[in-house]
């Protein structure tokens, strides 16, 4: 298969010749894919390096193509990315990288840049044409230059072009992440960021649990925090770190670092540690149904199989994180241990711990019975909730467990304990409902609720646009299947079924 050349061997190829070469390129790629496996390791290594060189050169094609398509692409940056990702069936991350490097690799002024900002780097482009570096390296260089003062980007791009082009031959691509500090030192530019700037940017976020129970941790940390983490990594995330001497460590570096951070947090954030928990404990509360406890002793309880908790074998922390019972038991060995046993109605039949209780039992019992905020539509974990008196102190409400509930702070502020303001939330005990709903005392509340409802507390919503008020319960997915609520729901369904069977009906609960 021959490569076409321009007439007389000079000048650019014609359109038809270029299209022919592209067709040959695609055909050759198919041939290589279908036959690459016949190569020996040595030949495969050499061939792969040649392919990688060609792949890096294609970054210039990306830039040329995007320049050519300027008139057809949307003007907004995010729309350019979406357009390219859609047209070429690539990820948005890949599309963003290709667009970001256009300005550096263009023969002409970047069509996406302001007219007075010429950030072309021809020496760097030459390295790409030679297959020394690709789009990933150019993207890192672009980011490093843009972190310098914006008013100087064009001038700095010209000054730094040759130096960076010489540098890419000598360092790894990932080392380009350290380029900003080197460029500032070269140019004598002071660190443009103050401690206040860094403080504003700091953040840490833990994502929702995935199907496997794992959560993603992400954020930006201050230099001082990074220094501490690096020190922790050096001291305790080495092979064998935190393991018994001589143990075979099969963990990868990221897993070792995870374990070191977990150990450090557990060591400082606990009763008696330097960082005291807000409620005095960081313990995991293990919630079990009485039938499960009986099964451990080899005893089978009547109706036990009718009250199987969802996610059996799981323990729930007061921050709403589910972990396996085996993990919870392991933590109990080293830290405060709590056990809550729930009956068939979701009520607490036993609550105990391995150490002396202070003021925690009611809060921790509520965690098992409610899981989180009982307010309608709220999935706030118990660790972030207030403990609310369903019936206020002023009206005779006590501090017994059955008169308390977990409420998220936002809703808590909107509750009228005196039950006078129809534009605020009210909370009622289930046994109060029949005597209050639909009466003058109830403020025109409509609805009904049986004493053994799914929720331990009945919420009366503020007056709506139509002037009516409704009794509501919490059906949020995050707390819908918490142990206590699940058991109360199953008990209600069973009672409804027993009643229906007694009347010769199907046994289904119309209310769910």
N, C-alpha and C positions, 0 to 999 in steps of 0.2 A: 504494500500500500504506500504509494508515493505521496509526498507533501507538495502541494502546489506552490509555485513561486510566481512573483510578479513578472510581467513581460520584460525581457532583456535583463532579468535579475535585479531590477532596481525599482524603487517606489513601493507604495503599499499595495496589498492585494485588493482585488476588486470585490464587490459585494458577493458575487456568486462564488468566488474562491474562498472567501471567509466562511460563508455558509457551508461550503463543501468540507472545509477543515473541521468545523464544529460537528458536522454529521460524522466525520471520521473519528473525531475525539469520542463521541458517544458510543460509536460502534466498538472502538478499541477498549473502552472501559468495560463493555460487556464481555469482550474476549478475555480481558484480564481477570474479571470476577469469576468467570467460568473455569479458568485454568490455573489460577494462582496456587492452588493447593498442590500442584505437582512439583513445586520448587522445594529444594532442600532448605534446611534452616539458614545456611550461609547465603544462598541465592535469594531466599525470601527476604532476608534482612536487607540486602543491597537493593533489591527491587522496591521494597517498602520505603526505603529512604528516598528513592527517586520519585515514587508516587507522592510522598509527603512534600517534596520540593515543588512538585507540580500543583499540589493542593494549596500551598502557601501563595503561589503566584496568582491563583484565581482571585485573591483579594483585590487585585488591580482590575480584573474583569468586573467584580462587584461594583467598584467605584465608578468605572466607565459606564456600566449599565444604568446605575442610579442617576448619573449625570444626564444620560440620554433620555431617561424617563421623567425628568423633572416636570414637564408639561402635563403628564398624565397622572402624576401622584398628587394626593391631597397636600395642602400646605401645612396643616398642623402636624407637629412632630409625632404625636401619638397615633395620628391617622396614617402617616407614612408607614409607621411600624406595622400597624394592622393591615394595611394594603399589601405590603411586601410579604408578610407572613401568609396572608390568604392566597396571593397569586402564586407563590412559590412553594406553598405547603411546608413551611418551616416554622419553628417556634418563634414567638415574639422576642425571646432573648437573642436568638440568632439574627433576626431581622434588625433588632436594635443595634447589635454590634456592627453589622454591615453598613448601616446608615451612619453610625458614629465615626467611621474611619474615612468617609468620603472626602472630607476636607483635607485630610493629611495626604491622601493618595491621588487626588485629582491633578490632571495636567493643567486644568483651568481653575479659576477661583471657585471655591465650593458654592454650588448653586443654592444650598440651604443656609449659608451663612450671610450675615449682614454685609452690605457692599463694602464697608470699610474694614472688614476682618478677613484677611487672607492668611489662612493657617496652613497652607500647603508646605509639605516637607519633602522636596524632590529627592534628597539623598536617602531618606527613609524609604520612599517609593522604589528607589533603585534596589535596595536590599530585598524588598518584596518581590520585585521582578526577577531577582536572582534566586528566589526561593529560600532565603536565609530566615526570614520571619514571615508570619502570616497575619491574618486579621486580628487574632487574639492579642498578639504583641502590640500591634498598632493601636488597638483599643485601649490598652493599659497606658501607652505613651500619651495618647490623646487625653485621657483622664488626668494623668499627672501634670501635663502642661496647663490644663484648664483649672487646676487647683491653685495656680499662680495668679497674681492680680489680673483681673479680666481686661483692664485697659491696655495691658502689655502683651496680650496673647499673640497678635500678629508679629510684633517685633521679636518676642521670645521664640516663636516658632522658627524664625529665620536664624536666630543666633544658636539655637540648640540643635538644629537639624543635623549638621555634620557630626557633632559630638555624639548624639544619640545613635546615629547610623553606625558610627564606629563601635559604640558600646554594645549593640545587639549581637555582635559576633562573639562577645566575650562573656556574656552572662546568660543565665537561664531565663525563660519567659516569666516565670513566677517571681523572679528577682526584680522585675520591673515594677512590682507593687511598692517597692521601697524607693522608687525614683523621685517622688516629690521632695523628700528631704535632701537628696543629693542635688537636685536642681536649685533649690533655694540656697544651699551652701555655695554652689557654683556662682550664682548670680548675686550673692551677698544680700539676698532678700530676707528680711526678718520674718520670723514665724508670724503669719497673719492672724493666728487664732489666739485669743486670750483664754484664761481659765474660765471666764464667764461664758465664752462661746462654747467651750467644751461641756460645761455644766448644762447648758441649754440643750445640747445634742444628745446627752446621755439617755439611754432607754433600755429597758429589758422587758421582754414579753414572752409569756408562755402560752402556746396555742392550745386549742381544744384537743382532747384525746382522739386519736384516730381509731379505726376498727380494731387495731392490735393493742389499744390501751396506751400507746406511746404518745408523747406530746413534744412538739417542736419548740425549742428555746432559741430566741433570736434577740438581737439588740446591738447597741453601740455603747461601749464602756469607756470611762475616763482613763487617761494614762495611769493614774494612781491605782485604779482597780485592775487595769491590765497588768501592771507590774506585780500586784499581789497574786493574780491568777497565774502569771508566768512563773513566779516563785513557787507557787503550789504545784504547778505542773513539773517543775524541775525536781522538787523534793519528793513528791509522792505519786507522780504519774509515770515514773520510769518502769521498765519491765520488773515485775515482782513487787512493785509498790503496794503497800497495804495488804499483802498476802503473807502467809506464814513462810518463814525462811525455807528455801529449797523448793517451794511450790512451783509447778510448771505453769507459767503465765501464758495463756493462749489469747489474751486480749490484744486488740489493736491499739494504737496510740490514742485514738479518740475515746475508746471505751475506758482506758486507764484514766484519762483526764476526767471523764464523767464520774468515775468512782471516787476520784480524789476530791472533786468539788462536792459531791454528795456527802462524803465523810466530813469535810470541813464545815459544811452547813449544819449537819447533824451534831457536830461537836460544839458549835457555838450557839446554835438556836435551839435551846432546850432548857428546862428548869435547872437553875444553878449555873447555866452557861453565861457568857458575856452578853448575849443578846436574848433578853427575856421575851417569851411569847406573850401576846396581848392578853390571852386568857389563862396563861400559866402553864400551857401544855402544847406540845406539838405531836402528841400521840395519835396513832391511828385507832379509831374506834371500830371494833369488830362487831358486826350486827348479825345475829343468827336467829332463826326460828326455833321455837322450843322443840319441834320435831327433829331438827338437825342435831340439837344437843342430846336429845334422848337417843338418837341413832348411834352417837358415839359410845353410849353405854350399852348398846345392844337392845334397846327397848323401842318397840314400835307403838306409836300413839294413834288412837282413832282419828281418822280424817287427816292424818299427817300428810298423805300424798296429795291432798287437795290444796295445800298451801305451800307450794314450791315457789321460792323466791326467784325472780329473774336474775340471771347472772350468778347462779349459785356458785359457791366457791370463791366469792369476791368479798373484799372488805372495802368500806367506803371511808375515806378521810373526811375531816370536817371542812376541807376545801373542795369537796366534790370529786376527788380523784379516786378511781377504783383500782385496787391492786389485788393480787391473788391472796388467798388466805395463807398460803405458805409464806409469802413475803411478810404479811402482817404478823404471823406468829414469830418469824425471825426477828422482827423489830421489837416484839414484846419481850423477847429474851433480854434485850439490851436497854430498853426504854420503858416508860410507863405503859402498863397493859390495862386495857379496858375491855370488858365483855358485857354486851347488852343482849338479853334474851327477850324476844317478842312473842306474845301469844297470838292466837288466831285472829284477834281483833286488831292486831297491830299495836297493842298496848305493852308497856314495859312491865315484864314480870320479874326481871332481875337486872340489876346493874351493879357491877362491882369492879374493882381494880386491884392491882398488886400493891399499891401504896395508899397511904391515907388520903382521903378525898378532902378537898377544901370546898370551893364554891362551884365546882365544875359539874357535878352529876346531872343537874337538871338540863344544863346546856347540852351535854353529851347525849343524854337520853332523848332530847328533842331531835338531835341529829339523826338517830336511828328511826324515830317515829315519823319525822317529816322530811328529812334529807336536805332541806334548804328552806327558802322563804315559802311560807304558805299563802302569800298574797297572790291573787289571780294573775296568771300570765307571767309570773316571775320565776326564773331558774337560778337565782342567786344562791351560791353554796353557803352552807351553814357558817363557815368561818368568816364570812363577810356580812352576816346578819346580826340584827339586834334581837334580844329576847323581850318579847312584848307580853304584857298582861292582857289577856282577852277581855277580862272585866277589870276595870281600873281600880286602883287602891281606894280612891274616894268613894266608889260605889260598892265597896266590900270585897273586891277581888283579892284573893290570897296569892301565895307563891307556890301553891301545889302544882305538880307537873301538869295536871289536866287543865289548868287555867293559864298555861303559858304557851307561846308559839314563837317560832322564828319568823322574823320579818326583815326584808331588805330595808336599808336606811331610807331610801327614797320614798317608799310607801309609808314607812313608819312616821315620817313627818306629816303625812296627810291624813292620819287617823284622828278622829274626834273621840277621845276617851269618854266624854260626858254623853255621847250619843244625842247631841242636840242639833248639830250642824248637818243638814241634809246634803250639803255640797262636799262633804268629807267622807272618808271611809269609816265604817263601823265594823267592829269585830264582835261576834257572838259565840257563845258556847253552843254546841248542837242541842243541848237540852233546854236552852233558852228560846230556841227558834219557834216552836209551836205556840208559845204564848206571846210572841212579839210580832212575827211576820204578819202583814196584812191588817194590823191594828193601828189605832192612832198613835200608840206608843212607838210603833215601828216606823213612823214617818212615811207611811204609804208604801212600805216595802212589799213587793210581790215575790212569789216563789215559795218553795217548801224544801225542807231538809230533815231527814230522819236523824235521831240522836247518834246512831252508829254510822255516820256517813263516811265517805272516803277521806275527808279532811277532819282534823281534830277541831277546827275552828271554821265558822261560817263568816264569810266576808259579805258585807252589804255595800254595794257600789254607790258612789256619789250620784246625785240626781242627774239623769240624762236629759237630752234635748226634749224628749217628750214628757218630761216631768215625773217619770216613774223611776223606781229604784228596784234593783234585783239582787237576790242572794246569789253569790257566785263562789266557785271553788277553783283551785289551781290545777290546771291540766297541762302545765308546761312540760315538754318532753324531758327536760333535765331532771325533774323531780317526780315525774309521773310514775316511775317504777322504783322509787325509793322503797326500802323494805317495809316500813310501817304503812305507807299508803297502799302498797301492793296488797299487803295482808288484809287491810280494811276493805279494800275493793273486792277481794276474793270472798271475804266473809259476807259482805252484802249480797254478792251474787249467789252464794250458797243459801243464805236465808230466803232470798227471793225464789230460788229453785225449790227449796223445801216447801215453801208456802204454795207454790204453783202445783207441785206434786200432790199436795194434800187436797187441792181442788180439782185434780184430774187434768191439769194443764201441762204445757210443754216444759216448764221449768226454766224458761229464759227470762232474764231480767230486762224489761223494756228500757230501763234507764241506763243500762250498760254498767 
